Amino acid sequence: MAADLTLVSRDYCHLCHDMEVAVAPLAAEFGVGLAVVDVDADPALEAKYDELVPVLLHGDTELCHYFLDEAKVREYLAGIR
């Protein structure tokens, strides 16, 4: 599985912007990519994550939502190296 993270986000969500800023240095530290996906552009994502955004994913694994859980994400990324 690729070591890329996906941030399910929306344009007008301040928590989404905060998580994107917070996770960027962590992604860089572990050498993983970060794709930001607009939840409102995909009906399936919207149905699944609408009220949970921002949601940080690795594949189908949900790492955290609303706020970055840095310790959990750091531990997870260290485990997939």
PyMOL commands that set and color helices and strands:
alter all, ss='L'
color gray80, all
select helices_A, chain A and resi 14-30+39-41+43-52+70-80
alter helices_A, ss='H'
color red, helices_A
select strands_A, chain A and resi 4-9+33-38+55-58+61-65
alter strands_A, ss='S'
color yellow, strands_A
deselect
rebuild
show_as cartoon
